[in-house]
Amino acid sequence: MLALLAAAGKTLPLVKIAKLAQKAENTYVGTNCGILDQLSSACAVEGEAMLMDCRTLALTPAKLPAGTSVVIADTGKRRGLVDSAYNERRAQCEAGAKALSVTHLREVTLHGLWRATIDGRLASHARARCEHVVAENGRTQAAFACLKAGDAVAFGQLMDQSHADLRDKFEVSCRELDDMVEIARRIPGCLGARMTGAGFGGCAVALVKSDHAAAFADALLAAYHAVHPDLPAAVYVTGAAPGAGALAL
């Protein structure tokens, strides 16, 4: 979209571009996704993570801990969200919010969720989905506080907890993602790891001590290939990059 705007000599606010990109996925692709990917791609800041409020679209940056690298691990298992249970999970969360008499699960506390379960307002599968969302909102706030404090160890622990919930309560992980995450955690230098994206395949991400990153990447790829030799896995050492923009030639 930025390329087309540039060719036409036009500009739009980055948040507007992100909203249009989300609308394209919702309307034309058929994936009932949120705006995290689009807003990150448009507005990311080099070297920093961002606390994103998906209601107001407010973005608050926080630097990644010193001496750490981001490692992206592609499982080699492809996924298609339109054909997966992604839309089903979205519908289950919306049904849970309706049962709790709120418009969004961000308005619910874990105590309120458990009370609704006792009262019989939530079925077991809906409770599990909602528990993940409510807990993940809390973890996100805690992770932001860890970044502001420079606490890479606590941040990594929150990544580990997030993956466990995505696997067990939201049920959007898969064997390949779980294997990649578990292998990553056993390798020296890993501070935390979790699946990333919508699940059912794709990538995991790990926070790794920078002085271990190269050896970590090699060891992770070798160990994963030993378990899944037929998958075209790949591992990349990277960091937080800026959002989309024109390339200087």
Buried (B, 14 or more C-beta within 10 A) or exposed (E): BBEEEEEEEEEBEBBEBBBEBBEEBBEEEEBBBBBBBBBBBBBBBEEBBBBBEEEEEEBEBBEBBEEBBBBBBBBBBEBEBEEBBBBEBBEBBBBBBEBBEEEBBEEBEEEBBEBBBEEEBBBEEBBBBBBBBBBBBEBBEBBBBBBEEBBBEBBBBBBBBBBBBBBEBBBBBBEBBBBBBBBBBEBEBBBBBBBBBBBBBBBBBBBBBBEBBBEBBEBBBEBBBEBBEEBEBBBEBEBBEEBBEEEEE
